[in-house]
Amino acid sequence: MGEGEGGGKKLDFDEKSFLFEWLVENNKTLTRKNKELLVENLKFRSRVEELEKISFIDPTTGLYNRWYLQPRLVEEFSRARRGDFSLSCLFIDIDGFKAVNDRHGHFIGDKVLRDAALLLRGQTRKEDVLVRFGGDEFVMLLSSSGQRAARAAAERILGRFQAHAFTGVEPQLALSVSIGVSTLRKEHIAETRDPWEIVWTADGAMHLARQKGPGGIHWLNCHSTRERAESGERAAS
């Protein structure tokens, strides 16, 4: 190795070749490591997405569960605001389901839930959201749907259940559903603070439907329900 200008050491040809080869090999190693890290990162992200999906799936029916409803409810609420359209919700309860479990056992009860899920899937549009809310209760969020469309959907679902024979026991089970229907009209979307209002209103409507007996449908307007509640609060104060 000789001396260069300023007293610095000058690399000879062999040293330059060695340094070049080292840099090339080091670059190859770094490139390989980066590719390996990229693959591992993709695997990790895929696993996280898989776990998230599993956490949102109800194992009995294969439908989404109530935890999936939260992000979708916010999403549909935002879409309704931007698109200036109404949003409706059906809260569906299987009539007499507890008696099915008590009389025939949970194995048959689970089969009834799976059959119910299939019936509801058949009445769900691609843009709608269907979840098993818990127990024998299901929630269907109807995108871009007003009162008339929501009531028509509820009547179709009720008709399908009443015409369906639930197999697995003798005699075959004939079950109906009670359905609460709520609508958040487009002119009231902007002033609604909590997207869950449409679900709780439908839940309240479902309980009113059950008071009519099996196979009942009851509709409530979210805005009117809120106005009555606020009037009651003012009167109480």
C-alpha positions as CSV (number, residue, x, y, z in Angstrom):
1,M,0.0,0.0,0.0
2,G,1.5,3.3,-1.0
3,E,1.0,6.9,0.2
4,G,-1.4,9.2,-1.5
5,E,-1.6,13.0,-1.6
6,G,-1.6,14.6,1.9
7,G,0.2,11.7,3.5
8,G,-2.8,9.3,3.3
9,K,-2.4,5.7,2.4
10,K,-3.3,4.7,-1.1
11,L,-5.0,1.4,-1.7
12,D,-3.3,-0.9,-4.2
13,F,-5.1,-3.0,-6.8
14,D,-5.5,-6.1,-4.6
15,E,-6.9,-4.1,-1.7
16,K,-9.3,-2.3,-3.9
17,S,-10.5,-5.6,-5.3
18,F,-10.9,-7.1,-1.9
19,L,-12.9,-4.1,-0.7
20,F,-15.1,-4.2,-3.8
21,E,-15.8,-7.9,-3.3
22,W,-16.6,-7.3,0.3
23,L,-19.0,-4.5,-0.5
24,V,-20.7,-6.7,-3.1
25,E,-21.1,-9.6,-0.8
26,N,-22.2,-7.4,2.1
27,N,-24.8,-5.9,-0.2
28,K,-26.0,-9.3,-1.3
29,T,-26.3,-10.3,2.4
30,L,-28.3,-7.2,3.2
31,T,-30.5,-7.7,0.2
32,R,-31.2,-11.3,1.2
33,K,-31.9,-10.2,4.8
34,N,-34.3,-7.5,3.6
35,K,-36.2,-10.1,1.5
36,E,-36.4,-12.5,4.4
37,L,-37.7,-9.7,6.7
38,L,-40.2,-8.7,4.0
39,V,-41.5,-12.3,3.7
40,E,-41.7,-12.6,7.5
41,N,-43.5,-9.2,7.7
42,L,-46.0,-10.4,5.1
43,K,-46.6,-13.6,7.0
44,F,-47.1,-11.7,10.2
45,R,-49.6,-9.3,8.6
46,S,-51.4,-12.2,7.1
47,R,-51.6,-13.9,10.5
48,V,-52.8,-10.8,12.2
49,E,-55.6,-10.3,9.5
50,E,-56.5,-14.0,9.9
51,L,-56.7,-13.6,13.7
52,E,-58.8,-10.4,13.3
53,K,-61.2,-12.2,11.0
54,I,-61.5,-15.2,13.4
55,S,-62.2,-12.8,16.3
56,F,-65.1,-11.3,14.3
57,I,-66.7,-14.7,13.4
58,D,-69.4,-16.4,15.5
59,P,-68.3,-20.1,15.7
60,T,-71.8,-21.5,15.9
61,T,-73.4,-19.9,12.8
62,G,-70.4,-18.7,10.8
63,L,-71.8,-15.2,10.7
64,Y,-70.0,-12.1,11.9
65,N,-70.4,-11.4,15.6
66,R,-71.4,-8.2,17.5
67,W,-67.8,-7.0,17.7
68,Y,-67.8,-6.8,13.9
69,L,-70.8,-4.6,14.0
70,Q,-69.0,-1.7,15.7
71,P,-66.6,-0.7,12.8
72,R,-69.2,-1.5,10.2
73,L,-71.8,0.6,11.9
74,V,-69.5,3.6,12.0
75,E,-68.6,3.0,8.4
76,E,-72.2,2.7,7.2
77,F,-73.2,5.7,9.3
78,S,-70.4,7.8,7.6
79,R,-71.5,6.5,4.1
80,A,-75.1,7.6,4.8
81,R,-73.9,11.0,5.8
82,R,-71.8,11.5,2.7
83,G,-74.3,10.0,0.4
84,D,-77.4,11.7,2.0
85,F,-79.5,8.5,2.3
86,S,-81.4,6.7,5.0
87,L,-80.2,3.8,7.1
88,S,-82.3,1.0,8.6
89,C,-81.8,-1.8,11.1
90,L,-83.6,-5.0,11.8
91,F,-83.3,-6.6,15.2
92,I,-84.4,-10.2,14.9
93,D,-85.3,-12.6,17.8
94,I,-86.3,-16.3,17.3
95,D,-89.6,-16.9,19.1
96,G,-89.6,-19.7,21.6
97,F,-85.9,-20.5,21.2
98,K,-85.3,-21.1,24.9
99,A,-88.0,-23.8,24.8
100,V,-86.2,-25.5,22.0
101,N,-83.0,-25.7,24.0
102,D,-84.9,-26.8,27.1
103,R,-86.8,-29.6,25.3
104,H,-84.4,-30.8,22.7
105,G,-81.0,-29.8,24.0
106,H,-78.3,-27.4,22.8
107,F,-77.2,-29.6,19.9
108,I,-80.6,-29.1,18.3
109,G,-80.6,-25.4,19.4
110,D,-77.3,-24.8,17.6
111,K,-78.7,-26.4,14.5
112,V,-81.7,-24.1,14.6
113,L,-79.3,-21.2,14.9
114,R,-77.3,-22.4,11.9
115,D,-80.5,-22.8,9.9
116,A,-81.7,-19.4,10.9
117,A,-78.4,-17.9,9.8
118,L,-78.7,-19.5,6.4
119,L,-82.3,-18.1,6.0
120,L,-81.1,-14.7,6.9
121,R,-78.1,-14.8,4.6
122,G,-80.5,-15.6,1.8
123,Q,-82.3,-12.3,2.5
124,T,-79.2,-10.2,2.9
125,R,-77.9,-8.0,0.0
126,K,-74.2,-7.7,-0.7
127,E,-74.1,-4.2,0.8
128,D,-76.0,-5.1,4.0
129,V,-74.4,-6.2,7.3
130,L,-75.6,-9.3,9.1
131,V,-74.4,-10.4,12.5
132,R,-75.4,-12.8,15.3
133,F,-75.8,-10.3,18.1
134,G,-75.9,-12.9,20.8
135,G,-78.1,-15.9,21.9
136,D,-81.0,-16.1,19.5
137,E,-80.7,-12.5,18.4
138,F,-79.5,-11.2,15.0
139,V,-79.0,-7.7,13.7
140,M,-79.2,-6.8,10.0
141,L,-78.0,-3.3,9.0
142,L,-79.7,-2.2,5.7
143,S,-77.6,0.2,3.7
144,S,-79.4,2.9,1.7
145,S,-82.8,1.8,3.0
146,G,-85.7,3.8,4.3
147,Q,-88.8,2.7,6.2
148,R,-90.7,1.1,3.3
149,A,-87.7,-1.0,2.2
150,A,-86.9,-2.0,5.8
151,R,-90.5,-3.1,6.5
152,A,-90.6,-5.1,3.3
153,A,-87.3,-6.9,4.2
154,A,-88.8,-7.7,7.7
155,E,-91.9,-9.2,6.1
156,R,-89.9,-11.3,3.7
157,I,-87.8,-12.6,6.5
158,L,-90.8,-13.4,8.7
159,G,-92.4,-15.2,5.7
160,R,-89.3,-17.3,5.1
161,F,-89.1,-18.4,8.8
162,Q,-92.8,-19.3,9.0
163,A,-92.6,-21.4,5.8
164,H,-89.4,-23.2,6.9
165,A,-89.4,-26.6,8.7
166,F,-86.5,-26.9,11.1
167,T,-85.3,-30.5,10.8
168,G,-83.4,-32.7,13.2
169,V,-86.3,-33.6,15.6
170,E,-89.7,-35.2,15.2
171,P,-92.1,-33.6,14.6
172,Q,-90.2,-30.9,12.7
173,L,-90.0,-27.5,14.4
174,A,-92.0,-24.6,13.1
175,L,-90.6,-21.3,14.4
176,S,-91.2,-17.7,13.8
177,V,-89.3,-14.5,14.6
178,S,-90.1,-11.2,16.2
179,I,-88.6,-8.3,14.4
180,G,-87.9,-4.7,15.4
181,V,-87.4,-2.2,12.6
182,S,-85.7,1.2,13.0
183,T,-84.9,3.8,10.5
184,L,-82.6,6.8,10.6
185,R,-83.9,9.1,7.9
186,K,-81.4,11.0,5.8
187,E,-82.5,14.4,7.1
188,H,-81.7,13.3,10.6
189,I,-78.3,11.6,10.0
190,A,-76.2,14.7,10.5
191,E,-77.7,15.5,14.0
192,T,-77.3,11.9,15.3
193,R,-74.4,11.6,17.7
194,D,-74.3,7.9,18.4
195,P,-74.5,5.4,15.5
196,W,-75.6,2.7,18.0
197,E,-78.9,4.6,18.4
198,I,-80.3,2.8,15.3
199,V,-79.5,-0.6,16.9
200,W,-80.9,0.2,20.3
201,T,-84.1,1.6,18.7
202,A,-84.5,-1.6,16.7
203,D,-84.0,-3.6,19.9
204,G,-86.7,-1.6,21.6
205,A,-89.0,-2.1,18.6
206,M,-88.3,-5.9,18.8
207,H,-89.4,-6.1,22.4
208,L,-92.6,-4.2,21.4
209,A,-93.1,-6.7,18.6
210,R,-92.8,-9.6,21.0
211,Q,-95.6,-8.2,23.1
212,K,-97.9,-8.8,20.2
213,G,-97.1,-12.5,20.2
214,P,-94.9,-14.7,18.0
215,G,-94.3,-13.4,14.5
216,G,-94.7,-9.7,15.3
217,I,-93.1,-6.8,13.5
218,H,-92.8,-3.3,15.0
219,W,-91.2,-0.2,13.5
220,L,-89.8,2.8,15.3
221,N,-88.3,6.0,13.9
222,C,-85.0,6.9,15.6
223,H,-85.6,10.6,15.5
224,S,-89.1,10.3,17.1
225,T,-87.9,8.0,19.8
226,R,-85.0,10.4,20.6
227,E,-87.5,13.3,20.8
228,R,-89.7,11.5,23.2
229,A,-86.8,10.5,25.4
230,E,-85.5,14.1,25.4
231,S,-89.0,15.4,26.3
232,G,-89.2,12.9,29.1
233,E,-85.8,14.0,30.5
234,R,-86.8,17.7,30.4
235,A,-90.1,16.9,32.1
236,A,-88.3,14.9,34.8
237,S,-85.9,17.8,35.5
